[in-house]
Amino acid sequence: MTNSATMFLRPHQRNKDGKDHTYWSLVETVRTADGPRQRTLCYLGELNGSAQARWLKSVEVFNEQGEAQQLKLFPSHIEPPADDPQVARVLVNRVRLERTRQFGAGFLGWELWKGLELDRFFEQTVDNDPADVPWSRVVAVLAINRLCAPGSELAVEQRWYPATALDDLLEIEEGKINDTRLYRCLDQILPHKAKLEQHLKQRYGELFGAEFDVLLYDLTSTYVEGAAERNPMMGRGYSRDHRPDCEQMVIALIVNSEGFPFSYETFDGNRADVTTMETILRMVERKYGKARRIWVMDRGIVSEENLKAIRQRGGQYLVGTPRKQMKRFEAELLKEDWTQVRPDVEVKQVAIPQGNETYILCRTTGRKEKEKAIRSRFSTRMEDALKRLEKTIAGGRLKDPNKMERRLGRIQARHSQVNDLFEVTLRDTPEGLRLVWKIREERKAWRDLREGAYLLRTNLQANSAEELWSKYMQLTEAEASFRALKSELSIRPLFHQKEPRVKAHVLGARPRFSI
């Protein structure tokens, strides 16, 4: 039977009556679930030469029965047996630490890089021209940095790279990695975007058996630091990063149902989500050929034109729908024939006469509570604002009708989420112009009914509403990929100012995301 413990002798120094004494204890190193731990088995006191030799022999015999053998260390004033090959002498006053470097993270990144055969791919694509450092190795440095400790090219040169063992792992001469070479490397890899995506798709399939017949499509944005005047892609649009003060670009990402990246595209920062679908369909066909694919998207990308384009290509879709379409299913929301698929999720399939599509109504408890809280907060704020304006007008402090309308317009714009719940007018009365408002009860009742509910639309054939709902929920894999890009891989913010460098920065995150 294998023993998981290792014993050794530990010395303890003590000065007694002006004389140094060495006391010994027998210590055991034990492997535990929390890592190796040491415990004292017994105190041996002072040992003369023969007693110490007997204990050392006992420890040696015990350790030979285990998995490993403890190397015996002796104080410098004790001469070890000359013929013992298992003895090593360490003179502490002559030990020093030089050039400490991180090895484990870089080694793991390099092994993952080779496992995806990205070393071979970049050797074939960017190493055609002679260079002091092969560009394929510089790409690896950038990718491993993004995986381990994302930073700018300058930070890579000055802080991160010198503290790693990548120069030995990648066989790069000392002093050869600098920010200029890293920037130029971005220029080298950008022309090979399509080939890289095809290579990674094939390698994913070989390693993980990944399938790409179901594609999850979503968009995000990332912003740039500075004016980016030389980058026409940068514009002001809807910022998912809550940075409307910065110009941005839009990134469209396609992943499979397991979250593996399939392809991506970049768009101008002011590009509307719904206008990107046709471009993406053509791009995917150009790279991977025509195939009967299933597209899963949220309602922000859905339009009749986009769904028609998918059908014309023989594709299928499972998409969210704009909330205004739920009004036609008001009667179904009132019925109790829901199927509970999770403790807080209910679904039902809705039949559409003379149609080739299926609609799925879904309702979740958590979503209902969230939407109700949001409505309540904005409704309360709008009521307070209307009461203040009403009081100001009634008190005679505001008499100009044009100013009244402008104040009212600002209130309605500030609370657009709930503006339709209020009927507001400026009315002539015997006392003069007054603000009159009330809550529209019929719309409030409709809001109560629809909160927590959403509608799915598909031309897929499925056995149950639960099956279709489960497929749609895979869209969270695309959202998880975006979170990885923005958190672990730190793709934002963009510090590059030129369009090719910005595109190369995003492309550089592709292999980094892969490993």
N, C-alpha and C positions, 0 to 999 in steps of 0.2 A: 504494500500500500504506500502511496506517495505521501510524504509529509510536507505540509504547506508552510511549516515554521522553520526558521533558521536561528541558531544560537550563536552567541559570541560573548567574549569577555570585555567588560567595560571598566576602565581604570577610574579611580576617584582620588584626587590629590588632596592631601591635608597636611598642614604644618602643625606639629605637636612638639612642645618644649624646644622650639628652635630647630627642629629636624623635620625634613620632608618625609612623609609616609605615603605609600600607594596602597589603596584598598581596592578590592576587585568585587564586581558583582556579575552574576550570570544573567544575561539579557536575551530575550527571545523576540524576533521579528515575525509578526503574524500578518498574513494577508486577510483583510476583511473587505466587506462590501464598500466601505468608505475609504479604502486604500490601506497601505501598510501601516501597522501600528507596532510599537515596542512596549514590552512589559518586563519588569524585573522579576526573575524567578526566585533568586535568593542572593544574599550577600555572603561573599566568601572571605572577607577580611583580607589581611595581608598574606601574600603567598611567597614562599621561597622558590628557588629555581625549580626544584623537582616537583613541588605541588602545582606550580603554574604549568609545567610541562604536561602533568597528568590531566589537568583540566583542559588544556589545549587539545590533547589527544582525544579526550572524551567529546569535546565539541566537534572535532574533525570527523570522528566516527558517526556522530549523530547527523551531521550535515551531509555526509556522503549518502545517507539513506533518503535524503530529501531531494528536492528538485534542483537546488543550487548549492554551491559551496561558498561559505563566507570567507572572504580574504582577510587574513589576520593582520592587524595593525599593531605595532609595538611602539611605545615611547622611545625617544632617541637614546635614553640612557640604558635601555635593556637590549642586549645583543640577542637577536633571534637565532635559532638553530641554522647553521650555515648550509646544511644539506636539505632544507625543506623548500621544495619548489613552490609551495603555496603561500610563502611569506613575502610580503612587500613592505618595504620601509618608506615611510613618508616623513620627510623633515618639514614640519609646518612652516618654519621660518624661511624656507626656500621656495614655498609654493606661492605663485602669483597668478592673477587672472588677467588675461589679455584679450582684447577684441571680442567681447561677448556678442553673439548674434542669435537671432531667432531662426530656428531651423524647422520646427514641426509644421507650422502653418504653410510656409513656402513649399516644403516637401509635399504636403498634401495637395496643394494647388497644382504643382508641377505634375504629380501623378494623375490627377483628374484631367489635366490638360492633355496628357499623353493618352489617357484612356479614351478620350473623345477623338483621338488622332488629329488634334489641331496642330500639333508640332509638324506632322507630315504635310498637312494641308497648307500651312503657311510657308513651309520650306519650298513647296512646289509653286506657290503663287507670288511670293515677294522676295525670294532669295536669288533671283536670276542675276541681279547686278552685284558686283563685289562691294563689300562694306566692311568697315572695321568691326562692327558687331552685326551678325546676321539679323535682318529685320524680323525674322520669325521668332528670335529670342527676345527682341524688344517688345513685340506684341505680347509675348507670354508674361513679361514683367508687368505691363499695363493691366493685363487681365487678372493676374494673381494679386496685384495691389487692390484692384476693385473688389476682389473676393475677400481679402483679409483685412484691409485697412484703407478704405476709399479716401483718396486725396487728390489734389491737383498734381499736374506734372512737376511743378516746382517742389512741392512737398515730397513727391516720390524721390527726386534727386537728393534733396537736402537732408531729409529725416528718415524716411521709411526704408528705402533700398539699402543704404549703408548699414542699417541695423539688422539686415536679414542675411541668410546664407545663400541667396539666389545667385551670387556671382560664382560660387562653387557648383551649385546645382545645375545652372545653365551654362557653365563654362564661359563666363564673360570676364574679360580682363578688368582689373581694378581701375576705377576712374573713367570707364567708358560710357556709363549711363548718366546722361544729363538731360535737362528739360528740352533743349533744342532737338536732341535725337528722339525724344518721346513725342514731341509735336510733329516732327517729320514722319514718324511712324504712323500717326493718324492719317496723314496724306497717303501713305503707301497702301493702307488696307481698304480705304473707301471704295476704290473701283471694283473690289471683289465681293461686294455685299451679296449679290445674287448667288454666287458660287458658295459662299460661306453658309447661307441659309439652306441651300440644297444639301451640302455636306452634313450639316448638323441634323437635318431631318432624317437623312439616311442612317446616320450613326445612332440617333435615338431609336430608330426602328430596330437596328441590330442589337443594341444593348438592352433595351427595355421592352421590346415588342410593342412599341408605341404605334397607335393607329391615328390617322388624321382624316377620317371620314366625317367626324363631327368637329366643327370649328367654332370656337367662341370668339366673338369679335367685340372689342370695346375700345374706347379712346380715353386718353388722359392728356394732360398738358404739363409742361415744365417751363420755367421762366429763366430769363437771362439777366445777369448782373450788368448794368451799364446800358447805354443807348442802343448798341448794336446797329449803328447807322449803315454799316456795310453788309448787313444781312437782311435781304428783302423778305425772308420768311417770318421774321419777328413782327408780331402785331398784337393788338389788344383785343382779347376775346374773353369768353367765359373761363375763369381761372379755377381749376380744381385745387390749386395750391393756396387759394385765398390770398393771392397777391395781385389784385387788379392794378396795383401801382407799377407793375413790371410788364414789359413786353414778353411775349411767350411764343412757343411753338406747340403744335398738337402732335401727339404720337398715337398712331393707331396700331394696336397689337392684336395678333391672332394667335391663339393657343389651342391645343387640343383639349379633350375632356379631362385629361390628367394634369393640365397646366404646363405641358411642354411647349415652348415657343415655336410657332410654325413660320411666321413671317411678321414683318412690321413695315410701316410706312410713316413718313413725316409729312406734315401739312403746315400751311401758314397758320400763324397764331389766331387769326380771326376767321378761320374756316369753320363753317357750321357742321356739326356732326352728321346731319342727315345727308349732306352733299358728298360725303367721302365714300359711300358704298360702291358706286359704279367704278371708281378708281381702284378700289381694293379688289373687286371681282376681276377686272382686267389684269391686274398685277398678279393675282394668284394663278389665273389661267396661263399667263405668259411664262411663269416660272415652273409650274407643276402640271400644266396641261388641263384639259377639260375633264371633269369628273363629276359624278353625282354626289355633291357634298351637302351636308346639313349645316345650316348657319343658325347660331344662337346669338341673339342680340337683345339689348334692352330697348325701351321705347324711344330713347333719344335719337336712335339711328333709323327708326322705322318710318317709312313713307310708302304710299301705294306704288310709286315709281320704283323704289328699291326692291319691293317684294316682286313686282312684275319682272324686273331684271333678273332676279334669282330664278323665277319660274321659267323664263325664256332660256336659261342655261341648263335646264333640267334639274335644278337644285331644289332643296327643301329648306324649310325654315321653322323656327320656333322662337317667337319674339314677344316682347311686351308690347302693350298698346297704349296710346295716349289716354289719359283719364277721362277725356270728354266722351269716349266711346262707351263708357260704362253706363251712361244714362239709358241706353236702349235695353239694358239688362236689369233695370230697376226691379221688375217683378221677380226675377230669379234671385236677387239679393234677399228678397223678403221670404222666400221659401225656406223650408227647414231640411231639404233633402241634400245636405252636405255630407261629404265623406271625410272623416278625420284621418289624416295621414301621419300627423305628429300631434303630441299633446296640445300644441298651440297653433296648428295649421289645419285648415279645412279647404277642400277643393270640390268642384263639381264641373261636369262637362255640360256645355250648353249646345243644344242642337240648333243649327241654322238651316232653315228650309232652302232647298235648291242651291246648296253651296258645297264647294269642295274643301272648305276649311273647317277646322274645329276650334271652338273657343273654350277656354278653361277659366272659370272664375276661381280665384284663390283669396283666402282671408286668413290673416294671422293676428293673434292677440297682441304680440309685442308691437307690431306695426300700427295697430289701431290705437294703442295707448300713446305711442309717440306722436302720431298725427293729431290725435285729440289734444295733447298737451301743447303742440305747436299752434293749433287753431285757437285754443283758449288764450294763450299768451298774446298772440297778435290781436285777437278780438278785444281783449281787455285794454290793450294799448290804444287801439283805434277808438274805442268808446271813450276813454279818458281824453284823447285828443279832440274828439267831437264835442265833448262836454265843455272843454276849455274854450274852444272856438265859439260855441253857443253862448257861453257866459260873456265872452268878450264882446260879441255882437249885441247881445241884450243890454249890456251895460253902457253901450254907446261909445266904447273905445275904438271900435272899428266901424266906419260908416260908408266907406267907398266900396261899391259892389264889385268892382274889378279886383280889389285887394282881397275881398272875401272869397271870391272864386279861386284866386291864386293860392290862398291859404288852404282852402278845401282840397284843391288839386294836389298840393304837396302831401296832405294827410293821406289821401287815397293812394298816391304813388308809393308812399312809405309803407303802407299796409296792403299791398296788392294781393297778398295771400288770402285775405278775408274781405276784400273790398266788395265782392259780389254778395256778401251776406247783409249789407247795409243799404237801405234806401235813403238817400240824402238829397235834400233840395233846399234852395234858398227861396223863401216864400214871402210875398207881401202880406202884412197883417196891419190892423189898425194902429199898432204901435210902431210900425215900420218894417223894414226887411229883417227877417229872422231865419235862423238855421233850424230846419226841421228834419229829424232823422228817426229811423226805427229799424229794428232787425227784421229781416225777411224770414219769417218762420218756416215757410215751405223750403227755402234753400238751406236753412239750418238743419231741418229734418233730413234733407238729402245728404248733407255733409255727414251727419251722424251715421247714416246708413252706409255710405261708401267708405268711411274711414277704416283703414286696415285691409281693404280689398284692392285687388289688382287683377287685370285681365290679360291672359295669354292667347296668342293666335298662332295657328300652325296648319300646314298642309301635310303633316306627317300622319301616318296611320298608327294608332297605338291601342293597346287593350284597355287602358284605363286612364282616367284623369291623373291619378297618382303617378303613373309612369311618365307622362308628359311634364308634370310639375317637377319631378326629380331631374329630368333632363335639363330643364330650364335652370334649376338651381346650380347646375355645373358652371354657370356663368360666374360664380364666385371664384372659380379657378383663375379666370382672367383678371379679376380684381386682386386676387392674391399675388399674381405676377406683377401687377403695377405697384403693389405695396413693396415687393422685393426690389423693384427698380428704384423706388424713391427712398427706401429706408436702408436695407442692407447694402445695396449697391450705390447709394447716394448719387443718383444721376442728376439731381438738382442741387443747387442752381447751376446754370451754364455760365462759365466764365469766358469761353471762346466768343469772339466777335464776328468771325467770318463764317459764312454759310457752310463751306466744305468742312471746316473744323468742327462746327456744331454737329453736322451730320455724322462725321467720323466719331465724335464723342458718343453719340447714341449707338452707332454701330459697334463701338468698342464694348458697350454694355451687353451686346448680344452674346458673345462667347463667355463673358464674365457671368452672365445670368445662367448660361448653360452649365458651367462647372460648379 
